[in-house]
Amino acid sequence: MINSSNKNINLDTILMKEKIIELESIDIYSNNNTSNQISDVIITGAELNESLKGNIAATLANHPNIGINSFGSVTSKPALRGFSGDRFLLTKDGIETGDLSQSSIDHAIALDMSEVNQIEIIRGPKSLIFGPNAIGGVVNTKLYGHPSTRADKFYQKYIFGSESFNRAIYGNFMLYLPVKNNQINLFLSDRQTKNETTPIGILENTKSKITNYKLGFTHYIKNNYLNLIMENFNMNYGIPPTSIGHINGVDILLLKNSYQINYQQKFKLKKLNQFDIKYNNIDYTHVELINNDTINNTIYEIIDSSLYHVKLAKKTENINIEFSSNNSIFGSEYSIKQFRPEGFYLTPKTDEKQISLYGYNKQTINALDIDLLSSFRLAYLWIDPDEYNTDDRNANLILKDDEGYPIKDDEGNEISLVKDKEFRNISFSFGINKVIDKLKFNSWFMYTMRPPRVEELYSDGPHLASYAFEIGNPNLKSENIYGIENSIKFDSNPFNISLVTFYNYSPYYFEMTKNGHCEVPSDWKPWTSHPCYGVDWIDWGSGGLGWLHKYSSKGNEVKIQGLEIDLGYKIKKIKLSYNFSFVEGENLTLQTPLSYMNPMKQILNFNYKSNLINYKVRLSKIHPQNKLGEFETYTPGAFLTDFIITYTYKEHNLTFQLNNIFDEVYYNHLSRIKNIAPEPGKNLNIIYKLFI
């Protein structure tokens, strides 16, 4: 039996139903704290199978105002309403991934999509319980094996799949082993890909390999539990070659070991009824190689032999204490992060300590029949860098005069700009929900403060995989963003329609951007006279060809606004849906469009469902992007066609995704290698799931 505080649910009966086969929403040990904004997104069950790809960005790409930042498919990361990096949160069961994916475009997300049971995008006041930088929303993945899922007997879950565009083969299994009041969950996964293919040829050095092993143990005491999880995540992948980076490409090997302790206690105290303690320890390391022959070595061998060009490591310890109910959440969080770079990189080793208090509340005013939502997050952050090496002739984070010459102290030493930093931040949000018959209204306001990352403050050195020489800005302050969203939805069987508008303004919005741009002729031969030789916005002597563009952290005044329209119609076995999304950003400081904004897109879905088989045709119109930021180039539009078949019978689920079936040449505006190759062409993605 699955135990609940009020009743028992027979799992055998549940498992005969199509959606519950995947144990996707059995959350018996948690409050039903689901968010309810019109713009929220929940993807699970058959819909997840129809969208599932090798990374979360591609899985979400068919939803409004979600783009893909990429350096090839493996490194793909979602962009939400024009926000990327640290301006939205990506979590696994509410916990940050602990990798370095949000610090640079070439860093992959340490997430195995085959263990994802549900994806939710949370917006509005509730998003602040996950972190302060939630202006773009929270992408939370719910994973198989969560302690809230308790089995009454031995269960097995198997997933096998393949994709044709990169010859991917993957598989995993999940075992649920209950023993009296205990349960052991075992998860093993393996995924391998070859080089990607596009309509114009093969994209070299884009192969990858992922292995993921996870062991969980849960001890249940009535409605309470104590849970332990250990995970080992390994990933090797390549960054394609380019004439402005390394002509053979760059290889990255990644290792992440995680340890979790979760304790949950049910109780009754006024309006609160649940107490949670979560401890998370993540040890993350990756190495960047310029000699791709060493890709066959393990990451341990490479670190021991110092064969890497750059090594980046981050250790994270986090403890979270939370009290909650269906309508309220209050908690505190303390985290320690240790950033440890090594190799050809002058960025200092840095420690971070942060303490946070947060809260969320939903209150219904019966007289007005409205829900009032409110939330806050207070944070205090200490950043403590090691001593910066000002004696190195390549040091950039030193005090200089107006002409760019170093200023020295009385003893003749150059003066470091790298200092200890403290940030006191507050984020808050409030909103209202109103339902009138078949109409629903949402409106919310949010103010967020985001402290700069270590890389934005103290970076100093070549980042080979992103083809950049990055220079931080130790004088950065916290970034402030004001956001507002208004939405309305009409829902009446068989028709529904919704309209969402949003506006965000930041007086101080910082990003790592080029200091200048050199147009290199297509017939230029490496190691000959460079067309921009001598300019100060290129670092001479770095990279595979002896030069890299300099990037530095800058703060600007910006605004980002847009809208989303969704329509749906369902009659008997046929379902039609259409969505239109548009976002634009403006750099008010430079009086130019903001860089890396999603182009306008429209998606039309036709669904036909029989007893065992579901057929879907998806038509996607991606508009050209001609609103270009500094140093950006025009991206043409495309029309893509997908055909999807899903077959479900008892414990079996089989999905065929035929993507871009006409092999359309499609360029992604957010891809940093669109000048090298377009996006993947036609692709057959097969997913088989078995639950026994």
Salt bridges, closest charged atoms under 4 A:
ASP12 OD1 - LYS153 NZ 3.33
GLU18 OE1 - LYS609 NZ 3.68
GLU22 OE1 - LYS689 NZ 3.36
GLU47 OE2 - HIS63 NE2 3.78
GLU50 OE1 - LYS616 NZ 2.93
ASP86 OD2 - ARG450 NH1 3.75
ASP86 OD2 - ARG453 NH1 3.79
ASP106 OD2 - HIS107 NE2 3.59
ASP106 OD1 - HIS463 NE2 3.21
GLU115 OE1 - LYS214 NZ 2.62
GLU163 OE2 - ARG191 NH2 3.01
ASP190 OD2 - LYS209 NZ 3.19
GLU231 OE1 - LYS92 NZ 3.40
GLU288 OE2 - HIS107 NE2 3.55
GLU288 OE2 - HIS286 NE2 3.15
GLU288 OE2 - HIS463 NE2 3.26
GLU333 OE1 - ARG377 NH2 2.42
GLU342 OE2 - LYS311 NZ 3.81
ASP351 OD1 - ARG340 NH2 2.90
ASP371 OD2 - LYS362 NZ 3.93
GLU422 OE1 - ARG424 NH2 3.56
GLU455 OE1 - ARG453 NE 3.61
GLU456 OE1 - ARG450 NH1 3.46
GLU456 OE2 - ARG453 NH1 3.46
GLU470 OE1 - HIS463 ND1 3.34
GLU479 OE2 - ARG87 NH2 2.75
GLU479 OE1 - ARG450 NE 3.27
GLU485 OE1 - ARG81 NH1 2.71
GLU519 OE2 - HIS517 NE2 3.31
GLU564 OE2 - ARG81 NE 2.99
GLU584 OE1 - LYS627 NZ 2.81
GLU586 OE1 - LYS559 NZ 3.70
GLU632 OE2 - HIS669 NE2 2.98
ASP642 OD2 - ARG618 NE 3.16
